[in-house]
């Protein structure tokens, strides 16, 4: 089975191609402009480099969130367009779980952090079980201090939120605060592809018509609309 995956939940987006358990290609792009201006060009570049076409794919996967509201919308609209054009299935991968896969096999809980603004983070707590990660805490948006107050053992932090709040985490947790190396701090399109492949093999496809991003909270625009 061949699968194309895209990651647009953060400023560092990317694409990955996987054939069963073999990674064919991975491309990352620091999107300081917008994902929408580069994503299709990069998909075309990756496919041409692998000498494949969209119709050679058996399924498409995307990082469904949480993350950048704009990035998630762009990723979902792109995947929907690919699915409609090819008739192939779509699978959704939780962004924080994919981020945790940057540090598999660790004996400590893994805590991915993405900046949710307003002094909050998108986070979850994962534990390696031997074949994958189980959730010790579901994904949610919360205050950093609330999260740290509930961690009473060493934990591995990674993600843009871990980089942004590193000093605060270290100050609160001391030696219990462990940090992933720089290369593991950013979401991996290959991890999205790997988890997407598992989901596709299980037949857990999404309906492209009803599929929506996992935001975890309302956007600033939605909150403003509700104000009198």
N, CA, C and O of each residue as an XYZ file, in Angstrom:
912
protein
N       0.847     -1.203      0.000
C       0.000      0.000      0.000
C       0.875      1.244      0.000
O       1.803      1.367      0.799
N       0.568      2.157     -0.904
C       1.276      3.440     -0.948
C       0.386      4.527     -0.362
O      -0.825      4.549     -0.585
N       1.016      5.435      0.400
C       0.259      6.485      1.071
C       1.045      7.782      1.037
O       2.261      7.791      1.227
N       0.329      8.889      0.792
C       0.916     10.221      0.849
C       0.338     10.923      2.069
O      -0.877     10.944      2.267
N       1.219     11.498      2.888
C       0.791     12.186      4.108
C       1.263     13.625      4.082
O       2.335     13.933      3.561
N       0.444     14.510      4.654
C       0.857     15.907      4.770
C       0.705     16.370      6.211
O      -0.200     15.942      6.927
N       1.604     17.247      6.618
C       1.614     17.837      7.963
C       1.619     19.349      7.806
O       2.582     19.921      7.294
N       0.544     19.997      8.245
C       0.456     21.457      8.141
C      -0.004     22.082      9.453
O      -0.512     23.204      9.455
N       0.164     21.382     10.556
C      -0.341     21.873     11.837
C       0.517     22.983     12.437
O       0.046     23.739     13.287
N       1.781     23.087     11.998
C       2.686     24.102     12.529
C       3.363     24.835     11.377
O       3.113     24.548     10.206
N       4.220     25.782     11.730
C       4.936     26.545     10.709
C       5.893     25.672      9.904
O       6.239     26.016      8.774
N       6.324     24.551     10.470
C       7.186     23.632      9.722
C       6.324     22.515      9.184
O       6.070     21.528      9.874
N       5.872     22.669      7.948
C       5.021     21.667      7.329
C       5.835     20.668      6.539
O       7.063     20.743      6.498
N       5.139     19.725      5.907
C       5.877     18.762      5.108
C       5.001     17.693      4.500
O       3.807     17.595      4.779
N       5.636     16.894      3.656
C       4.986     15.800      2.936
C       5.836     14.554      3.067
O       7.064     14.635      3.104
N       5.186     13.396      3.139
C       5.919     12.130      3.167
C       5.208     11.112      2.299
O       3.980     11.101      2.213
N       5.994     10.253      1.653
C       5.473      9.128      0.889
C       5.953      7.841      1.546
O       7.131      7.712      1.882
N       5.041      6.890      1.730
C       5.402      5.620      2.348
C       4.802      4.481      1.530
O       3.671      4.569      1.050
N       5.575      3.416      1.381
C       5.121      2.214      0.681
C       5.174      1.074      1.675
O       6.252      0.560      1.974
N       4.020      0.671      2.193
C       3.942     -0.284      3.296
C       4.766      0.238      4.475
O       4.395      1.246      5.075
N       5.864     -0.418      4.817
C       6.664      0.039      5.952
C       7.940      0.750      5.519
O       8.837      0.959      6.336
N       8.032      1.124      4.251
C       9.225      1.778      3.728
C       8.947      3.239      3.392
O       8.056      3.549      2.601
N       9.717      4.124      3.998
C       9.603      5.541      3.681
C      10.268      5.801      2.343
O      11.455      5.525      2.173
N       9.517      6.324      1.400
C      10.050      6.604      0.061
C      10.662      7.998     -0.006
O      11.741      8.187     -0.568
N       9.968      8.963      0.567
C      10.452     10.350      0.496
C       9.805     11.164      1.602
O       8.698     10.872      2.055
N      10.531     12.201      2.028
C       9.995     13.146      3.010
C      10.546     14.524      2.689
O      11.733     14.678      2.402
N       9.679     15.519      2.740
C      10.085     16.899      2.475
C       9.498     17.784      3.551
O       8.328     17.652      3.910
N      10.325     18.699      4.070
C       9.842     19.643      5.080
C      10.045     21.065      4.567
O      10.977     21.348      3.814
N       9.153     21.942      4.993
C       9.232     23.325      4.528
C       8.828     24.265      5.645
O       7.757     24.120      6.235
N       9.680     25.219      5.930
C       9.371     26.230      6.932
C       8.500     27.283      6.273
O       8.979     28.093      5.481
N       7.223     27.266      6.604
C       6.261     28.073      5.874
C       6.072     29.426      6.533
O       5.147     29.615      7.323
N       6.939     30.359      6.213
C       6.803     31.713      6.723
C       5.794     32.509      5.901
O       5.313     33.553      6.342
N       5.478     32.022      4.719
C       4.456     32.698      3.914
C       3.123     32.055      4.310
O       2.518     32.465      5.301
N       2.663     31.070      3.564
C       1.496     30.278      3.958
C       1.636     28.888      3.371
O       2.295     28.702      2.348
N       1.023     27.922      4.012
C       1.028     26.558      3.484
C       0.365     26.512      2.120
O       0.804     25.771      1.240
N      -0.692     27.302      1.935
C      -1.462     27.233      0.700
C      -0.632     27.597     -0.517
O      -0.930     27.140     -1.621
N       0.404     28.410     -0.342
C       1.215     28.844     -1.471
C       2.289     27.827     -1.845
O       2.917     27.957     -2.896
N       2.511     26.819     -1.005
C       3.619     25.906     -1.270
C       3.239     24.436     -1.275
O       3.961     23.619     -1.845
N       2.115     24.077     -0.649
C       1.838     22.679     -0.406
C       1.692     21.864     -1.692
O       2.274     20.785     -1.797
N       0.927     22.355     -2.671
C       0.727     21.589     -3.905
C       2.003     21.520     -4.727
O       2.291     20.496     -5.347
N       2.768     22.604     -4.735
C       4.048     22.592     -5.444
C       4.983     21.558     -4.844
O       5.688     20.851     -5.564
N       4.985     21.473     -3.508
C       5.869     20.530     -2.840
C       5.400     19.088     -3.040
O       6.223     18.183     -3.180
N       4.099     18.874     -3.053
C       3.576     17.534     -3.330
C       4.003     17.089     -4.723
O       4.449     15.957     -4.911
N       3.868     17.974     -5.689
C       4.277     17.657     -7.061
C       5.764     17.342     -7.125
O       6.176     16.404     -7.807
N       6.574     18.134     -6.408
C       8.027     17.916     -6.392
C       8.373     16.556     -5.798
O       9.209     15.835     -6.344
N       7.739     16.201     -4.686
C       8.027     14.926     -4.023
C       7.606     13.749     -4.900
O       8.336     12.765     -5.016
N       6.435     13.851     -5.513
C       5.959     12.763     -6.370
C       6.859     12.574     -7.590
O       7.177     11.445     -7.965
N       7.265     13.675     -8.200
C       8.146     13.571     -9.366
C       9.486     12.967     -8.977
O      10.045     12.163     -9.723
N      10.009     13.351     -7.811
C      11.266     12.785     -7.352
C      11.187     11.297     -7.119
O      12.175     10.584     -7.296
N      10.012     10.816     -6.720
C       9.817      9.379     -6.482
C       9.320      8.654     -7.735
O       9.129      7.439     -7.714
N       9.112      9.399     -8.823
C       8.602      8.852    -10.084
C       7.246      8.182     -9.876
O       6.991      7.079    -10.359
N       6.395      8.878     -9.150
C       5.044      8.404     -8.879
C       4.057      9.522     -9.166
O       4.445     10.679     -9.324
N       2.779      9.171     -9.233
C       1.724     10.162     -9.427
C       0.693     10.006     -8.319
O       0.733      9.045     -7.550
N      -0.221     10.948     -8.246
C      -1.278     10.869     -7.243
C      -2.084      9.588     -7.388
O      -2.529      9.012     -6.396
N      -2.271      9.143     -8.631
C      -3.076      7.947     -8.872
C      -2.348      6.666     -8.471
O      -2.954      5.596     -8.429
N      -1.053      6.769     -8.178
C      -0.317      5.614     -7.658
C      -0.535      5.435     -6.154
O      -0.160      4.408     -5.588
N      -1.135      6.426     -5.516
C      -1.383      6.342     -4.081
C      -2.640      5.501     -3.814
O      -3.600      5.527     -4.584
N      -2.603      4.763     -2.712
C      -3.772      3.985     -2.295
C      -4.593      4.729     -1.251
O      -5.769      4.426     -1.050
N      -3.977      5.703     -0.587
C      -4.673      6.469      0.447
C      -3.902      7.749      0.726
O      -2.739      7.895      0.352
N      -4.583      8.670      1.392
C      -3.972      9.933      1.814
C      -4.180     10.101      3.321
O      -5.229      9.749      3.860
N      -3.160     10.647      3.987
C      -3.242     10.887      5.424
C      -2.912     12.342      5.711
O      -2.142     12.972      4.987
N      -3.506     12.869      6.779
C      -3.160     14.218      7.175
C      -3.126     14.323      8.686
O      -3.808     13.594      9.406
N      -2.305     15.257      9.137
C      -2.255     15.616     10.545
C      -3.485     16.467     10.832
O      -3.614     17.567     10.294
N      -4.399     15.967     11.680
C      -5.728     16.565     11.815
C      -5.806     17.636     12.894
O      -6.811     18.341     12.987
N      -4.760     17.773     13.717
C      -4.775     18.787     14.762
C      -4.583     18.165     16.129
O      -4.583     16.944     16.285
N      -4.419     19.034     17.119
C      -4.549     20.493     17.104
C      -3.338     21.169     16.463
O      -2.346     20.520     16.132
N      -3.444     22.485     16.297
C      -2.351     23.241     15.709
C      -2.863     24.547     15.142
O      -3.897     25.062     15.568
N      -2.134     25.075     14.182
C      -2.506     26.322     13.531
C      -3.865     26.191     12.851
O      -4.069     25.285     12.043
N      -4.794     27.090     13.173
C      -6.116     27.028     12.574
C      -6.022     27.119     11.048
O      -6.658     26.347     10.329
N      -5.225     28.066     10.570
C      -5.083     28.240      9.121
C      -4.404     27.036      8.489
O      -4.858     26.530      7.462
N      -3.315     26.574      9.101
C      -2.590     25.433      8.556
C      -3.451     24.192      8.467
O      -3.406     23.477      7.467
N      -4.238     23.926      9.505
C      -5.102     22.745      9.510
C      -6.166     22.833      8.417
O      -6.471     21.837      7.762
N      -6.723     24.017      8.226
C      -7.741     24.184      7.174
C      -7.131     23.967      5.796
O      -7.745     23.339      4.933
N      -5.928     24.485      5.590
C      -5.256     24.310      4.299
C      -4.955     22.830      4.063
O      -5.173     22.313      2.968
N      -4.452     22.154      5.099
C      -4.141     20.732      4.956
C      -5.367     19.911      4.632
O      -5.321     19.033      3.771
N      -6.470     20.191      5.319
C      -7.684     19.412      5.092
C      -8.263     19.671      3.709
O      -8.692     18.736      3.033
N      -8.278     20.934      3.281
C      -8.818     21.234      1.954
C      -7.956     20.592      0.866
O      -8.474     20.138     -0.154
N      -6.640     20.555      1.088
C      -5.747     19.919      0.123
C      -6.018     18.422      0.021
O      -6.135     17.877     -1.076
N      -6.117     17.763      1.177
C      -6.366     16.324      1.192
C      -7.730     15.992      0.582
O      -7.862     15.016     -0.156
N      -8.735     16.803      0.890
C     -10.054     16.571      0.306
C      -9.998     16.677     -1.215
O     -10.607     15.878     -1.926
N      -9.259     17.673     -1.704
C      -9.124     17.827     -3.150
C      -8.451     16.628     -3.788
O      -8.866     16.176     -4.855
N      -7.404     16.103     -3.139
C      -6.708     14.929     -3.664
C      -7.625     13.707     -3.657
O      -7.621     12.910     -4.595
N      -8.408     13.570     -2.592
C      -9.316     12.428     -2.487
C     -10.400     12.486     -3.562
O     -10.714     11.474     -4.188
N     -10.967     13.669     -3.772
C     -12.004     13.814     -4.786
C     -11.450     13.565     -6.185
O     -12.126     12.986     -7.036
N     -10.208     14.009     -6.417
C      -9.609     13.884     -7.747
C      -9.238     12.444     -8.081
O      -9.238     12.054     -9.249
N      -8.921     11.655     -7.056
C      -8.422     10.295     -7.302
C      -9.378      9.193     -6.860
O      -9.243      8.044     -7.282
N     -10.344      9.537     -6.011
C     -11.248      8.522     -5.493
C     -10.632      7.661     -4.403
O     -11.190      6.623     -4.047
N      -9.485      8.079     -3.865
C      -8.797      7.299     -2.829
C      -9.234      7.747     -1.431
O      -9.726      8.862     -1.255
N      -9.051      6.867     -0.441
C      -9.513      7.121      0.912
C      -8.621      8.081      1.686
O      -7.467      8.319      1.330
N      -9.195      8.626      2.760
C      -8.502      9.580      3.628
C      -8.493      9.057      5.056
O      -9.508      8.572      5.556
N      -7.328      9.160      5.715
C      -7.226      8.825      7.136
C      -6.674     10.039      7.872
O      -5.881     10.809      7.330
N      -7.114     10.194      9.127
C      -6.709     11.336      9.943
C      -5.809     10.872     11.075
O      -6.067      9.844     11.701
N      -4.749     11.633     11.337
C      -3.775     11.294     12.380
C      -3.712     12.429     13.398
O      -3.482     13.576     13.015
N      -3.909     12.142     14.685
C      -3.783     13.189     15.704
C      -2.376     13.779     15.721
O      -1.392     13.043     15.796
N      -2.281     15.095     15.650
C      -0.986     15.760     15.538
C      -0.071     15.468     16.722
O       1.111     15.181     16.534
N      -0.604     15.538     17.932
C       0.238     15.352     19.118
C       0.728     13.915     19.238
O       1.847     13.682     19.695
N      -0.089     12.955     18.835
C       0.363     11.561     18.850
C       1.494     11.355     17.846
O       2.476     10.672     18.137
N       1.346     11.950     16.663
C       2.414     11.858     15.663
C       3.689     12.509     16.177
O       4.787     12.015     15.918
N       3.554     13.603     16.895
C       4.722     14.278     17.459
C       5.400     13.399     18.505
O       6.628     13.366     18.582
N       4.615     12.689     19.310
C       5.184     11.787     20.310
C       6.032     10.693     19.661
O       7.001     10.218     20.255
N       5.666     10.298     18.446
C       6.412      9.252     17.740
C       7.830      9.694     17.352
O       8.613      8.886     16.852
N       8.159     10.956     17.577
C       9.548     11.396     17.362
C      10.490     10.785     18.382
O      11.697     10.715     18.150
N       9.946     10.336     19.521
C      10.794      9.759     20.574
C      10.200      8.438     21.063
O       9.840      8.328     22.235
N      10.089      7.432     20.185
C       9.566      6.146     20.630
C      10.560      5.437     21.547
O      11.731      5.812     21.615
N      10.087      4.423     22.241
C      10.904      3.537     23.081
C      11.371      4.171     24.386
O      12.036      3.506     25.179
N      11.040      5.440     24.633
C      11.452      6.044     25.890
C      10.637      5.468     27.046
O       9.452      5.174     26.892
N      11.279      5.311     28.203
C      10.576      4.762     29.369
C       9.798      5.834     30.121
O       8.994      5.520     30.999
N      10.033      7.092     29.783
C       9.352      8.189     30.469
C       8.101      8.618     29.694
O       8.030      8.416     28.482
N       7.130      9.200     30.369
C       6.003      9.788     29.652
C       6.484     10.853     28.669
O       7.458     11.557     28.933
N       5.803     10.964     27.551
C       6.153     11.931     26.511
C       5.066     12.998     26.465
O       3.877     12.685     26.397
N       5.487     14.259     26.503
C       4.551     15.381     26.576
C       4.783     16.347     25.409
O       5.606     17.255     25.527
N       4.079     16.172     24.286
C       4.188     17.131     23.184
C       3.499     18.437     23.557
O       2.461     18.436     24.219
N       4.081     19.539     23.128
C       3.508     20.857     23.410
C       3.493     21.704     22.144
O       4.516     21.861     21.479
N       2.341     22.239     21.824
C       2.224     23.221     20.751
C       1.666     24.505     21.350
O       0.829     24.464     22.253
N       2.127     25.633     20.849
C       1.681     26.919     21.366
C       0.226     27.174     20.967
O      -0.105     27.201     19.781
N      -0.635     27.359     21.964
C      -2.047     27.625     21.698
C      -2.390     29.097     21.880
O      -3.555     29.481     21.783
N      -1.372     29.929     22.144
C      -1.552     31.350     22.395
C      -2.309     31.568     23.705
O      -2.739     30.617     24.358
N      -2.462     32.838     24.072
C      -3.147     33.207     25.316
C      -2.560     32.468     26.523
O      -3.281     32.119     27.458
N      -1.255     32.238     26.490
C      -0.537     31.574     27.572
C      -1.044     30.152     27.827
O      -0.991     29.653     28.951
N      -1.536     29.509     26.760
C      -1.971     28.118     26.835
C      -1.176     27.270     25.862
O      -0.529     27.789     24.952
N      -1.230     25.963     26.062
C      -0.581     25.026     25.154
C      -1.583     23.944     24.771
O      -2.485     23.603     25.536
N      -1.397     23.412     23.559
C      -2.076     22.181     23.181
C      -1.161     21.053     23.640
O       0.027     21.045     23.316
N      -1.695     20.121     24.378
C      -0.827     19.093     24.930
C      -1.571     17.794     25.176
O      -2.800     17.742     25.121
N      -0.821     16.768     25.441
C      -1.332     15.463     25.828
C      -0.187     14.749     26.520
O       0.939     15.247     26.513
N      -0.439     13.618     27.106
C       0.610     12.853     27.770
C       0.524     11.420     27.278
O      -0.528     10.786     27.357
N       1.656     10.910     26.763
C       1.681      9.600     26.126
C       2.716      8.693     26.790
O       3.741      9.156     27.291
N       2.426      7.389     26.781
C       3.336      6.397     27.355
C       3.603      5.303     26.331
O       2.675      4.746     25.744
N       4.881      5.004     26.125
C       5.251      3.946     25.182
C       4.881      2.592     25.767
O       5.190      2.305     26.923
N       4.217      1.757     24.967
C       3.731      0.466     25.453
C       4.447     -0.726     24.836
O       4.126     -1.872     25.151
N       5.410     -0.471     23.965
C       6.121     -1.557     23.304
C       5.848     -1.615     21.814
O       6.724     -1.985     21.032
N       4.631     -1.249     21.416
C       4.272     -1.252     19.990
C       3.712      0.091     19.544
O       3.451      0.299     18.359
N       3.531      0.986     20.478
C       2.975      2.294     20.162
C       2.761      3.069     21.447
O       3.228      2.668     22.514
N       2.051      4.182     21.337
C       1.793      5.028     22.492
C       0.356      4.888     22.974
O      -0.575      4.801     22.172
N       0.186      4.866     24.288
C      -1.141      4.957     24.885
C      -1.278      6.336     25.522
O      -0.276      6.971     25.853
N      -2.501      6.794     25.694
C      -2.747      8.126     26.247
C      -2.878      8.065     27.768
O      -3.752      7.380     28.299
N      -2.006      8.784     28.453
C      -2.144      8.970     29.890
C      -3.049     10.159     30.183
O      -3.676     10.239     31.240
N      -3.104     11.084     29.222
C      -3.954     12.264     29.332
C      -4.413     12.635     27.931
O      -3.584     12.731     27.027
N      -5.715     12.849     27.722
C      -6.199     13.191     26.379
C      -5.710     14.555     25.925
O      -5.371     15.410     26.744
N      -5.675     14.752     24.617
C      -5.272     16.027     24.058
C      -6.231     17.128     24.492
O      -7.448     16.940     24.496
N      -5.674     18.271     24.855
C      -6.499     19.394     25.289
C      -5.690     20.683     25.265
O      -4.462     20.660     25.176
N      -6.392     21.806     25.344
C      -5.750     23.107     25.486
C      -5.823     23.491     26.959
O      -6.891     23.426     27.569
N      -4.676     23.894     27.535
C      -4.663     24.208     28.964
C      -3.513     25.140     29.299
O      -2.586     25.315     28.508
N      -3.584     25.736     30.481
C      -2.512     26.582     30.967
C      -1.281     25.727     31.247
O      -1.399     24.609     31.749
N      -0.100     26.251     30.923
C       1.126     25.498     31.138
C       1.293     25.142     32.610
O       1.675     24.018     32.937
N       1.008     26.089     33.500
C       1.207     25.817     34.924
C       0.280     24.718     35.431
O       0.642     23.970     36.340
N      -0.911     24.616     34.850
C      -1.834     23.538     35.227
C      -1.281     22.190     34.806
O      -1.341     21.216     35.556
N      -0.742     22.147     33.595
C      -0.122     20.915     33.104
C       1.034     20.497     34.004
O       1.093     19.351     34.448
N       1.942     21.411     34.271
C       3.147     21.080     35.028
C       2.816     20.667     36.459
O       3.530     19.855     37.048
N       1.754     21.208     37.017
C       1.365     20.859     38.383
C       0.954     19.392     38.492
O       1.009     18.810     39.576
N       0.547     18.801     37.390
C       0.114     17.405     37.407
C       1.188     16.410     37.033
O       0.924     15.208     36.995
N       2.407     16.883     36.754
C       3.502     15.979     36.370
C       4.415     15.784     37.569
O       5.075     16.724     38.014
N       4.455     14.552     38.097
C       5.238     14.269     39.303
C       6.365     13.277     39.065
O       6.911     12.717     40.016
N       6.720     13.053     37.793
C       7.823     12.165     37.440
C       8.540     12.726     36.222
O       8.005     13.613     35.557
N       9.736     12.235     35.911
C      10.428     12.740     34.726
C       9.582     12.548     33.468
O       8.936     11.513     33.305
N       9.584     13.531     32.591
C       8.820     13.478     31.352
C       9.631     14.122     30.241
O      10.428     15.029     30.478
N       9.413     13.634     29.019
C      10.113     14.157     27.845
C       9.212     15.175     27.152
O       8.093     14.852     26.754
N       9.700     16.396     27.012
C       8.945     17.467     26.365
C       9.490     17.701     24.959
O      10.698     17.646     24.729
N       8.585     17.960     24.030
C       8.994     18.261     22.665
C       7.906     19.079     21.992
O       6.772     19.144     22.466
N       8.272     19.705     20.875
C       7.346     20.560     20.156
C       7.671     22.028     20.330
O       8.483     22.396     21.178
N       7.031     22.872     19.519
C       7.316     24.304     19.562
C       7.000     24.900     20.928
O       7.660     25.848     21.355
N       6.009     24.363     21.613
C       5.686     24.845     22.952
C       6.785     24.532     23.952
O       7.042     25.315     24.867
N       7.432     23.388     23.777
C       8.545     23.020     24.662
C       9.715     23.965     24.464
O      10.413     24.306     25.419
N       9.932     24.392     23.215
C      11.011     25.349     22.950
C      10.653     26.730     23.488
O      11.501     27.428     24.044
N       9.403     27.115     23.320
C       8.956     28.435     23.744
C       8.978     28.583     25.268
O       9.354     29.633     25.791
N       8.576     27.532     25.968
C       8.438     27.605     27.424
C       9.482     26.778     28.162
O       9.272     26.391     29.312
N      10.588     26.510     27.516
C      11.616     25.655     28.117
C      12.060     26.158     29.491
O      12.150     25.368     30.432
N      12.334     27.440     29.621
C      12.806     27.972     30.900
C      11.776     27.789     32.009
O      12.126     27.438     33.137
N      10.515     28.026     31.689
C       9.460     27.864     32.681
C       9.312     26.402     33.099
O       9.101     26.103     34.275
N       9.424     25.503     32.134
C       9.319     24.071     32.430
C      10.464     23.629     33.330
O      10.259     22.916     34.313
N      11.670     24.060     32.984
C      12.833     23.701     33.794
C      12.741     24.285     35.201
O      13.096     23.628     36.179
N      12.263     25.516     35.292
C      12.151     26.173     36.596
C      11.170     25.434     37.501
O      11.392     25.320     38.706
N      10.090     24.934     36.917
C       9.054     24.263     37.704
C       9.407     22.822     38.030
O       9.214     22.373     39.160
N       9.922     22.097     37.049
C      10.141     20.662     37.224
C      11.579     20.279     37.555
O      11.833     19.172     38.030
N      12.515     21.180     37.309
C      13.905     20.870     37.604
C      14.411     19.678     36.811
O      14.284     19.653     35.587
N      14.991     18.672     37.499
C      15.564     17.512     36.830
C      14.514     16.586     36.222
O      14.851     15.688     35.450
N      13.265     16.796     36.559
C      12.200     15.987     35.963
C      11.900     16.416     34.528
O      11.225     15.696     33.792
N      12.394     17.578     34.133
C      12.152     18.097     32.786
C      13.226     17.583     31.834
O      14.391     17.967     31.942
N      12.845     16.729     30.918
C      13.738     16.197     29.891
C      13.263     16.720     28.544
O      12.060     16.809     28.297
N      14.205     17.066     27.671
C      13.837     17.663     26.393
C      14.396     16.847     25.229
O      15.542     16.397     25.258
N      13.569     16.669     24.214
C      13.994     15.962     23.009
C      15.068     16.775     22.292
O      15.124     17.994     22.452
N      15.928     16.116     21.497
C      16.934     16.862     20.730
C      16.275     17.719     19.662
O      15.111     17.497     19.326
N      17.005     18.706     19.116
C      16.405     19.646     18.155
C      15.681     18.990     16.991
O      14.610     19.448     16.593
N      16.248     17.927     16.441
C      15.626     17.280     15.292
C      14.300     16.622     15.595
O      13.506     16.367     14.689
N      14.051     16.343     16.872
C      12.797     15.694     17.281
C      11.780     16.686     17.829
O      10.704     16.287     18.275
N      12.107     17.958     17.800
C      11.232     18.975     18.369
C      10.092     19.382     17.433
O       9.137     20.025     17.871
N      10.178     19.024     16.177
C       9.183     19.472     15.202
C       8.390     18.276     14.668
O       8.917     17.165     14.612
N       7.128     18.490     14.275
C       6.315     17.394     13.744
C       6.969     16.744     12.527
O       7.604     17.419     11.716
N       6.806     15.438     12.409
C       7.417     14.682     11.323
C       6.352     14.177     10.350
O       5.473     13.413     10.748
N       6.416     14.592      9.075
C       5.496     14.037      8.085
C       5.612     12.515      7.985
O       4.624     11.833      7.711
N       6.827     11.979      8.208
C       7.021     10.529      8.158
C       6.238      9.836      9.265
O       5.700      8.749      9.055
N       6.168     10.456     10.450
C       5.390      9.882     11.548
C       3.902      9.904     11.210
O       3.181      8.955     11.520
N       3.441     10.975     10.581
C       2.050     11.046     10.137
C       1.773      9.935      9.120
O       0.721      9.296      9.160
N       2.715      9.714      8.219
C       2.560      8.656      7.216
C       2.516      7.277      7.881
O       1.703      6.432      7.509
N       3.393      7.055      8.863
C       3.439      5.762      9.555
C       2.125      5.467     10.273
O       1.562      4.383     10.128
N       1.639      6.442     11.050
C       0.380      6.242     11.759
C      -0.796      6.167     10.788
O      -1.759      5.435     11.018
N      -0.707      6.928      9.707
C      -1.747      6.859      8.690
C      -1.816      5.497      8.038
O      -2.903      5.006      7.737
N      -0.660      4.878      7.816
C      -0.618      3.542      7.224
C      -1.290      2.526      8.150
O      -2.050      1.673      7.691
N      -1.012      2.618      9.443
C      -1.647      1.709     10.411
C      -3.165      1.884     10.384
O      -3.912      0.905     10.385
N      -3.610      3.137     10.361
C      -5.041      3.432     10.342
C      -5.696      2.919      9.066
O      -6.789      2.355      9.105
N      -5.022      3.116      7.935
C      -5.565      2.664      6.651
C      -5.657      1.140      6.595
O      -6.636      0.594      6.088
N      -4.640      0.458      7.114
C      -4.678     -1.007      7.137
C      -5.830     -1.528      7.983
O      -6.379     -2.598      7.722
N      -6.185     -0.750      9.003
C      -7.315     -1.140      9.857
C      -8.658     -0.769      9.242
O      -9.715     -1.067      9.800
N      -8.602     -0.113      8.081
C      -9.834      0.270      7.407
C     -10.567      1.421      8.053
O     -11.769      1.588      7.842
N      -9.862      2.220      8.839
C     -10.500      3.322      9.578
C     -10.450      4.616      8.774
O      -9.794      5.579      9.170
N     -11.143      4.630      7.652
C     -11.146      5.785      6.760
C     -12.183      6.811      7.209
O     -13.189      6.476      7.833
N     -11.908      8.064      6.874
C     -12.800      9.162      7.198
C     -13.687      9.503      6.003
O     -13.357      9.196      4.857
N     -14.799     10.135      6.290
C     -15.651     10.686      5.240
C     -15.135     12.080      4.911
O     -15.253     12.978      5.745
N     -14.570     12.294      3.730
C     -14.010     13.617      3.398
C     -15.033     14.739      3.492
O     -14.665     15.891      3.725
N     -16.292     14.427      3.318
C     -17.323     15.458      3.335
C     -17.509     16.013      4.744
O     -17.656     17.222      4.921
N     -17.503     15.142      5.736
C     -17.797     15.569      7.109
C     -16.551     15.766      7.972
O     -16.658     16.263      9.094
N     -15.382     15.391      7.475
C     -14.156     15.489      8.266
C     -13.799     16.946      8.547
O     -13.777     17.774      7.636
N     -13.523     17.250      9.804
C     -13.133     18.599     10.213
C     -11.873     18.525     11.071
O     -11.605     17.488     11.679
N     -11.093     19.610     11.132
C      -9.882     19.604     11.957
C     -10.197     19.460     13.442
O     -11.282     19.823     13.896
N      -9.247     18.932     14.182
C      -9.349     18.840     15.632
C      -8.747     20.121     16.213
O      -7.536     20.216     16.411
N      -9.610     21.099     16.481
C      -9.131     22.398     16.950
C      -8.906     22.442     18.459
O      -7.988     23.120     18.922
N      -9.725     21.735     19.232
C      -9.716     21.707     20.699
C     -10.307     22.955     21.339
O     -10.710     22.919     22.502
N     -10.363     24.055     20.602
C     -11.037     25.247     21.098
C     -11.424     26.113     19.911
O     -10.949     25.899     18.795
N     -12.286     27.091     20.154
C     -12.759     27.959     19.078
C     -11.685     28.962     18.673
O     -10.855     29.367     19.486
N     -11.717     29.353     17.406
C     -10.772     30.346     16.908
C     -11.108     31.723     17.462
O     -12.214     31.945     17.955
N     -10.157     32.644     17.383
C     -10.367     34.016     17.843
C     -11.519     34.671     17.078
O     -12.301     35.430     17.650
N     -11.615     34.371     15.786
C     -12.687     34.949     14.967
C     -14.053     34.463     15.449
O     -15.002     35.244     15.513
N     -14.158     33.170     15.789
C     -15.433     32.625     16.276
C     -15.813     33.232     17.625
O     -16.985     33.516     17.874
N     -14.820     33.432     18.495
C     -15.097     34.029     19.799
C     -15.586     35.467     19.649
O     -16.486     35.893     20.372
N     -15.003     36.213     18.721
C     -15.408     37.601     18.511
C     -16.829     37.688     17.967
O     -17.564     38.622     18.286
N     -17.216     36.707     17.141
C     -18.554     36.721     16.559
C     -19.633     36.549     17.625
O     -20.757     37.019     17.450
N     -19.300     35.881     18.725
C     -20.286     35.607     19.766
C     -20.423     36.752     20.764
O     -21.335     36.752     21.591
N     -19.518     37.727     20.688
C     -19.597     38.850     21.612
C     -20.738     39.770     21.197
O     -20.932     40.001     20.003
N     -21.508     40.309     22.167
C     -22.641     41.190     21.830
C     -22.163     42.497     21.223
O     -22.979     43.353     20.881
